[in-house]
Amino acid sequence: MADGPDAVARVLLAVAQVPPGRVASYGDIGAIAGVGPRQVGAILRDHGDAVPWWRIVSRDGVLVPLAKARPRWEAEGIEIRPDGRGCRMREFRADLAQLALDYRVASVESGA
C-alpha cells in the first residue's frame, strides 16, 4: 500500500479501533494498515493526538512514554507489569481478528 496521507489515515483509523483497556503492537497496527511498525510509530508521533496512542505498544508491551500514558492506562484498567515498563501482552492485547474486522467496517463506513 502507498505511503503518505493515505498511510496516515489508515494507521489512525486502525489505532482508533483498539478498544479501551486493550493494547496492540506497532506491528499489529502496521499489519492491519499495510505499513511497517516503524512507520506506525512515526505516524503516531506526528499525528497521534487525535487517537488513543497510549494503546499502541512495542511487541513486548513496552510503552514510551509510559509516564504520560499511565493515567490513561489506570483509567482503562491496563495494569503496569512489575518491571514498570509496560503491560503484559498476553493479558491486555486486543483480539486481533476482531480488530481487523472493526478496521474493515470502519474503512467502509468512512469511505476510505
C-alpha positions in Angstrom: 0.0 0.0 0.0 1.1 3.5 -0.7 2.8 5.8 1.8 1.8 9.4 2.5 -1.6 10.8 3.6 -3.4 7.5 2.8 -1.0 5.7 5.1 -1.5 8.2 7.9 -5.3 7.9 7.6 -5.1 4.1 7.6 -2.9 4.0 10.7 -5.0 6.5 12.6 -8.2 4.6 11.7 -6.6 1.3 12.8 -5.5 2.8 16.1 -8.9 4.2 16.7 -10.3 0.7 16.6 -8.3 -0.6 19.6 -10.9 -0.8 22.4 -10.4 0.8 25.8 -8.5 -1.5 28.2 -6.7 -3.2 25.4 -3.4 -2.7 23.6 -2.0 -3.6 20.2 1.6 -3.5 19.0 3.1 -1.3 16.3 3.4 -4.4 14.2 -0.3 -5.4 14.8 -1.4 -1.9 13.6 1.1 -2.0 10.7 -0.2 -5.3 9.5 -3.8 -4.1 9.6 -3.0 -0.7 7.9 -0.4 -2.0 5.4 2.7 -0.2 6.7 5.7 -1.2 8.8 5.9 -0.9 12.6 8.4 1.9 12.4 6.1 3.9 10.1 3.2 3.4 12.6 5.5 4.9 15.3 6.4 7.9 13.2 2.8 8.5 12.2 1.7 8.4 15.8 4.5 10.7 16.8 3.4 13.2 14.2 -0.3 12.7 14.1 -1.4 10.6 17.0 -3.0 13.2 19.3 -6.5 12.6 17.9 -6.4 8.8 18.5 -5.7 6.6 21.6 -1.9 6.4 21.0 -1.4 5.1 24.6 -2.9 1.8 23.5 -0.1 1.1 21.0 3.0 -0.6 22.4 6.1 -2.5 21.3 5.7 -6.2 20.7 6.7 -6.9 24.3 4.2 -4.5 25.8 6.7 -1.6 26.5 5.3 1.9 26.1 7.4 5.0 25.9 6.4 7.5 27.3 4.7 5.4 30.0 4.6 8.2 32.5 2.4 10.3 30.0 0.2 7.3 29.4 -0.1 6.0 33.0 -3.2 8.0 34.0 -5.0 6.7 30.8 -3.9 3.1 31.4 -5.1 3.3 35.0 -8.5 4.7 33.9 -8.9 1.9 31.4 -7.7 -0.9 33.7 -4.4 -1.7 31.9 -2.0 -2.9 34.6 1.6 -2.0 34.5 3.8 -5.0 34.8 6.2 -5.4 37.8 9.3 -4.0 35.9 7.3 -0.8 35.4 8.0 -0.6 31.6 4.7 -1.6 30.1 1.9 -4.2 30.3 1.6 -8.0 29.8 0.7 -8.5 26.2 -1.0 -11.9 26.9 -3.3 -10.2 29.3 -4.1 -6.9 27.5 -3.6 -7.5 23.8 -6.7 -6.7 21.7 -8.3 -9.6 19.8 -6.5 -9.1 16.5 -9.2 -10.8 14.4 -11.8 -8.5 15.9 -9.5 -5.5 15.5 -9.0 -6.3 11.8 -12.8 -6.7 11.3 -13.5 -3.5 13.1 -11.0 -1.7 10.9 -12.5 -3.1 7.7 -16.0 -2.0 8.8 -14.7 1.5 9.8 -12.9 1.8 6.4 -16.1 1.1 4.6 -18.1 3.5 6.8 -15.5 6.2 6.3 -15.3 5.7 2.6 -11.5 5.1 2.9 
